[in-house]
Amino acid sequence: MSDETVFSGVHEVSVDLPTAPDQDHGLVLKWRRRGEILEGLVSREADGRVMTEWLPALLLSPEDSSTAPDNVPAES
């Protein structure tokens, strides 16, 4: 058995990378646990390209309606 456990669910998140001056917005497509680290497979736009990569969950925070891109209205 692999040490990877994959969790399902799509979640809109802010991505706070130490190398980026601003937060990015993305979607978590899958979750997995690698040993003691929880990671999300995040699809996001960076420098005009769509990137999909595994990022540690500590770099991700849930989006709320006030920070959602394109002024998407919150669901009631």
DSSP file (Angstrom, degrees, kcal/mol; ACC not computed):
  #  RESIDUE AA STRUCTURE BP1 BP2  ACC     N-H-->O    O-->H-N    N-H-->O    O-->H-N    TCO  KAPPA ALPHA  PHI   PSI    X-CA   Y-CA   Z-CA
    1    1 A M              0   0    0      0, 0.0     2,-0.1     0, 0.0     0, 0.0   0.000 360.0 360.0 360.0 137.8    0.0    0.0    0.0
    2    2 A S        -     0   0    0      2,-0.2     0, 0.0     1,-0.1     0, 0.0  -0.337 360.0-126.0 -74.4 157.5    1.2    3.5   -0.9
    3    3 A D  S    S+     0   0    0     -2,-0.1    32,-1.0     2,-0.0     2,-0.5   0.433  85.9  97.7 -83.2   2.5    1.7    6.2    1.7
    4    4 A E  E     -A   34   0A   0     30,-0.2     2,-0.5    28,-0.1    30,-0.2  -0.802  51.2-175.8 -92.1 128.2   -0.5    8.4   -0.4
    5    5 A T  E     -A   33   0A   0     28,-1.2    28,-1.8    -2,-0.5     2,-0.4  -0.992  15.6-148.8-119.7 121.6   -4.2    8.7    0.5
    6    6 A V  E     -A   32   0A   0     -2,-0.5     2,-0.4    26,-0.2    26,-0.3  -0.774   8.7-163.5 -97.6 133.2   -6.3   10.7   -1.9
    7    7 A F  E     -A   31   0A   0     24,-4.3    24,-3.1    -2,-0.4     2,-0.2  -0.875  14.2-136.4-110.2 144.7   -9.3   12.7   -0.7
    8    8 A S  E     +A   30   0A   0     -2,-0.4    22,-0.1    22,-0.2     2,-0.1  -0.534  47.9  96.4 -99.1 167.7  -11.9   14.1   -3.1
    9    9 A G  E     -     0   0A   0     20,-0.5     2,-0.5    -2,-0.2    -2,-0.1  -0.077  56.1-120.6 126.1 136.8  -13.7   17.4   -3.2
   10   10 A V  E     +     0   0A   0     -2,-0.1     2,-0.4    17,-0.0    19,-0.2  -0.914  34.0 176.8-106.9 129.7  -13.2   20.7   -5.2
   11   11 A H  E     -A   28   0A   0     17,-1.5    17,-3.3    -2,-0.5     2,-0.4  -0.997  29.4-128.2-136.8 136.3  -12.6   23.8   -3.1
   12   12 A E  E     +A   27   0A   0     -2,-0.4    51,-2.1    15,-0.2     2,-0.3  -0.717  42.9 170.7 -82.7 129.7  -11.9   27.4   -4.1
   13   13 A V  E     -AB  26  62A   0     13,-2.7    13,-2.5    -2,-0.4     2,-0.4  -0.901  38.1-121.1-137.7 161.4   -8.8   28.7   -2.3
   14   14 A S  E     -AB  25  61A   0     47,-3.1    47,-1.9    -2,-0.3     2,-0.5  -0.870  29.1-145.6 -96.2 140.8   -6.2   31.4   -2.0
   15   15 A V  E     -AB  24  60A   0      9,-3.1     9,-2.3    -2,-0.4     2,-0.8  -0.948  10.5-167.2-113.0 119.9   -2.7   30.3   -2.5
   16   16 A D        -     0   0    0     43,-2.9     7,-0.1    -2,-0.5    -2,-0.0  -0.789  11.3-177.6-110.7  87.7    0.0   32.1   -0.5
   17   17 A L    >   -     0   0    0     -2,-0.8     3,-1.3     5,-0.3    -2,-0.0  -0.682  29.1-137.2 -86.2 136.6    3.4   31.1   -1.9
   18   18 A P  T 3  S+     0   0    0      0, 0.0    -1,-0.1     0, 0.0    -2,-0.0   0.775 105.0  53.3 -62.4 -24.5    6.4   32.5   -0.2
   19   19 A T  T 3  S+     0   0    0      2,-0.0    -3,-0.0    -3,-0.0    -2,-0.0   0.540  97.0  78.3 -88.2  -7.6    8.0   33.3   -3.6
   20   20 A A    <   -     0   0    0     -3,-1.3     4,-0.0     1,-0.1     0, 0.0  -0.841  69.1-146.2-106.5 138.7    5.0   35.3   -4.9
   21   21 A P  S    S+     0   0    0      0, 0.0     2,-0.3     0, 0.0    -1,-0.1   0.820  84.8  33.5 -71.0 -29.2    4.3   39.0   -3.8
   22   22 A D  S    S-     0   0    0     -7,-0.0    -5,-0.3     1,-0.0     2,-0.2  -0.823  91.4 -97.8-123.0 161.7    0.5   38.5   -4.0
   23   23 A Q        -     0   0    0     -2,-0.3     2,-0.2    -7,-0.1    -7,-0.2  -0.546  34.5-144.5 -75.3 143.6   -1.9   35.7   -3.3
   24   24 A D  E     -A   15   0A   0     -9,-2.3    -9,-3.1    -2,-0.2     2,-0.4  -0.657   9.1-131.5 -98.3 162.8   -3.2   33.6   -6.2
   25   25 A H  E     +A   14   0A   0     20,-0.2    20,-0.7   -11,-0.2     2,-0.3  -0.933  38.8 147.7-113.5 141.1   -6.7   32.1   -6.5
   26   26 A G  E     -AC  13  44A   0    -13,-2.5   -13,-2.7    -2,-0.4     2,-0.4  -0.920  42.1-104.9-156.6-178.3   -7.2   28.5   -7.5
   27   27 A L  E     -AC  12  43A   0     16,-2.3    16,-2.6    -2,-0.3     2,-0.7  -0.977  22.0-138.5-120.0 131.8   -9.2   25.4   -7.2
   28   28 A V  E     +AC  11  42A   0    -17,-3.3   -17,-1.5    -2,-0.4    14,-0.2  -0.822  21.9 179.6 -86.9 119.0   -8.2   22.3   -5.2
   29   29 A L  E     +     0   0A   0     12,-3.4   -20,-0.5    -2,-0.7     2,-0.3   0.803  64.0   2.5 -90.3 -33.9   -9.1   19.3   -7.4
   30   30 A K  E     -AC   8  41A   0     11,-0.7    11,-2.8   -22,-0.1     2,-0.3  -0.972  61.0-141.9-149.1 158.7   -7.9   16.6   -5.0
   31   31 A W  E     +AC   7  40A   0    -24,-3.1   -24,-4.3    -2,-0.3     2,-0.3  -0.930  21.5 174.1-119.6 148.4   -6.4   16.1   -1.6
   32   32 A R  E     -AC   6  39A   0      7,-2.4     7,-3.2    -2,-0.3     2,-0.5  -0.989  24.6-136.5-149.1 156.6   -3.8   13.6   -0.5
   33   33 A R  E     -AC   5  38A   0    -28,-1.8   -28,-1.2    -2,-0.3     2,-0.6  -0.970  13.3-172.0-114.9 125.7   -1.8   12.8    2.6
   34   34 A R  E >   -AC   4  37A   0      3,-3.2     3,-2.0    -2,-0.5     2,-0.5  -0.897  67.2 -57.7-116.4  99.1    1.9   12.0    2.1
   35   35 A G  T 3  S-     0   0    0    -32,-1.0     0, 0.0    -2,-0.6     0, 0.0  -0.552 122.7 -15.4  65.2-119.9    3.2   10.8    5.5
   36   36 A E  T 3  S+     0   0    0     -2,-0.5     2,-0.5    -3,-0.1    -1,-0.3   0.421 120.6  92.1 -93.8  -0.3    2.4   13.7    7.9
   37   37 A I  E <   -C   34   0A   0     -3,-2.0    -3,-3.2    19,-0.0     2,-0.5  -0.845  60.7-153.0-105.7 128.4    1.8   16.3    5.1
   38   38 A L  E     -C   33   0A   0     -2,-0.5    19,-3.0    -5,-0.2     2,-0.3  -0.849  21.9-174.2 -93.8 130.4   -1.6   17.1    3.6
   39   39 A E  E     -CD  32  56A   0     -7,-3.2    -7,-2.4    -2,-0.5     2,-0.4  -0.914  15.8-147.7-126.3 152.0   -1.4   18.4    0.1
   40   40 A G  E     -CD  31  55A   0     15,-2.8    15,-2.5    -2,-0.3     2,-1.0  -0.961  18.8-130.3-117.4 138.0   -3.9   19.8   -2.4
   41   41 A L  E     -CD  30  54A   0    -11,-2.8   -12,-3.4    -2,-0.4   -11,-0.7  -0.782  39.4-166.1 -83.2 106.9   -3.7   19.4   -6.2
   42   42 A V  E     -CD  28  53A   0     11,-2.9    11,-2.2    -2,-1.0     2,-0.5  -0.832  19.2-161.5-108.2 130.3   -4.3   23.1   -7.1
   43   43 A S  E     +CD  27  52A   0    -16,-2.6   -16,-2.3    -2,-0.5     2,-0.3  -0.946  31.4 149.0-105.6 125.9   -5.1   24.4  -10.5
   44   44 A R  E     -CD  26  51A   0      7,-2.8     7,-3.6    -2,-0.5     2,-0.5  -0.966  46.8-108.4-151.8 162.7   -4.4   28.2  -10.8
   45   45 A E  E     + D   0  50A   0    -20,-0.7     2,-0.4    -2,-0.3   -20,-0.2  -0.859  38.1 169.6 -98.4 130.6   -3.3   30.8  -13.3
   46   46 A A  E >   - D   0  49A   0      3,-3.1     3,-1.7    -2,-0.5    -2,-0.0  -0.977  67.1 -10.4-142.8 127.0    0.2   32.2  -12.9
   47   47 A D  T 3  S-     0   0    0     -2,-0.4     3,-0.1     1,-0.3    -1,-0.1   0.855 129.0 -53.7  54.0  39.3    2.0   34.4  -15.3
   48   48 A G  T 3  S+     0   0    0      1,-0.2     2,-0.3     0, 0.0    -1,-0.3   0.550 119.9 102.6  76.9   7.7   -0.7   33.9  -18.0
   49   49 A R  E <  S-D   46   0A   0     -3,-1.7    -3,-3.1     2,-0.0     2,-0.6  -0.910  72.6-122.5-121.5 150.0   -0.4   30.1  -17.8
   50   50 A V  E     -D   45   0A   0     -2,-0.3     2,-0.4    -5,-0.2    -5,-0.2  -0.823  33.9-170.4 -90.0 124.9   -2.6   27.5  -16.1
   51   51 A M  E     -D   44   0A   0     -7,-3.6    -7,-2.8    -2,-0.6     2,-0.4  -0.919  13.5-168.3-117.2 141.9   -0.6   25.5  -13.6
   52   52 A T  E     +D   43   0A   0     -2,-0.4     2,-0.3    -9,-0.2    -9,-0.2  -0.986  27.0 145.7-128.7 121.0   -1.7   22.4  -11.8
   53   53 A E  E     -D   42   0A   0    -11,-2.2   -11,-2.9    -2,-0.4     2,-0.5  -0.990  51.4-101.4-153.1 156.0    0.6   21.2   -8.9
   54   54 A W  E     -D   41   0A   0     -2,-0.3   -13,-0.2   -13,-0.2   -23,-0.1  -0.708  44.1-179.5 -80.1 126.2    0.5   19.6   -5.5
   55   55 A L  E     -D   40   0A   0    -15,-2.5   -15,-2.8    -2,-0.5     5,-0.1  -0.965  34.2 -99.1-127.9 144.7    0.9   22.2   -2.8
   56   56 A P  E >   -D   39   0A   0      0, 0.0     3,-2.0     0, 0.0   -17,-0.3  -0.347  31.4-124.4 -59.7 140.1    1.1   21.8    1.0
   57   57 A A  G >  S+     0   0    0    -19,-3.0     3,-1.7     1,-0.3   -18,-0.1   0.760 106.4  71.3 -59.0 -26.5   -2.3   22.6    2.7
   58   58 A L  G 3  S+     0   0    0    -20,-0.3    -1,-0.3     1,-0.3   -19,-0.1   0.701  94.2  55.1 -65.6 -17.9   -0.6   25.2    4.9
   59   59 A L  G <  S+     0   0    0     -3,-2.0   -43,-2.9   -44,-0.1     2,-0.4   0.483  99.6  78.5 -89.2  -3.4   -0.2   27.4    1.8
   60   60 A L  E <   +B   15   0A   0     -3,-1.7   -45,-0.2    -4,-0.2   -47,-0.0  -0.832  53.0 179.1-111.3 141.9   -3.9   27.3    1.1
   61   61 A S  E     -B   14   0A   0    -47,-1.9   -47,-3.1    -2,-0.4    -3,-0.0  -0.997  37.2 -98.4-138.2 144.7   -6.8   29.1    2.7
   62   62 A P  E     -B   13   0A   0      0, 0.0   -49,-0.2     0, 0.0     2,-0.2  -0.262  37.2-121.7 -61.1 142.8  -10.5   28.9    1.8
   63   63 A E        -     0   0    0    -51,-2.1     2,-0.3     2,-0.0   -51,-0.1  -0.581  25.7-162.9 -78.5 145.7  -12.0   31.7   -0.4
   64   64 A D    >>  -     0   0    0     -2,-0.2     3,-1.6    10,-0.0     4,-0.9  -0.832  36.8 -97.9-121.9 170.2  -14.8   33.8    0.9
   65   65 A S  T 34 S+     0   0    0     -2,-0.3     3,-0.2     1,-0.3    -2,-0.0   0.757 119.4  58.6 -61.1 -26.2  -17.2   35.9   -1.1
   66   66 A S  T 34 S+     0   0    0      1,-0.2    -1,-0.3     5,-0.0     5,-0.1   0.721 115.3  34.1 -78.3 -18.9  -15.2   39.1   -0.3
   67   67 A T  T <4 S+     0   0    0     -3,-1.6    -1,-0.2     2,-0.1    -2,-0.2   0.364  85.8 124.5-114.8   3.7  -12.0   37.8   -1.9
   68   68 A A    ><  -     0   0    0     -4,-0.9     3,-0.9    -3,-0.2     4,-0.1  -0.394  66.0-109.8 -66.8 139.8  -13.4   35.7   -4.7
   69   69 A P  G >  S+     0   0    0      0, 0.0     3,-1.1     0, 0.0    -1,-0.1  -0.283  96.2  19.6 -67.4 155.7  -12.1   36.6   -8.2
   70   70 A D  G 3  S-     0   0    0      1,-0.2    -2,-0.1     2,-0.0     0, 0.0   0.688 119.6 -84.2  61.4  21.2  -14.3   38.3  -10.8
   71   71 A N  G <   -     0   0    0     -3,-0.9    -1,-0.2     1,-0.2    -6,-0.0   0.879  63.5-173.7  50.7  45.1  -16.7   39.4   -8.1
   72   72 A V    <   -     0   0    0     -3,-1.1    -1,-0.2    -4,-0.1    -4,-0.2  -0.569  26.0-118.1 -69.1 124.8  -18.6   36.1   -8.1
   73   73 A P        -     0   0    0      0, 0.0     2,-0.1     0, 0.0    -1,-0.1  -0.356  28.2-108.9 -67.9 145.2  -21.6   36.5   -5.8
   74   74 A A        -     0   0    0      1,-0.1     2,-0.2     2,-0.0   -10,-0.0  -0.431  33.6-110.6 -70.3 145.4  -21.8   34.3   -2.8
   75   75 A E              0   0    0      1,-0.1    -1,-0.1    -2,-0.1   -10,-0.1  -0.543 360.0 360.0 -75.7 143.0  -24.4   31.6   -2.8
   76   76 A S              0   0    0     -2,-0.2    -1,-0.1     0, 0.0    -2,-0.0   0.435 360.0 360.0-100.4 360.0  -27.3   32.0   -0.4
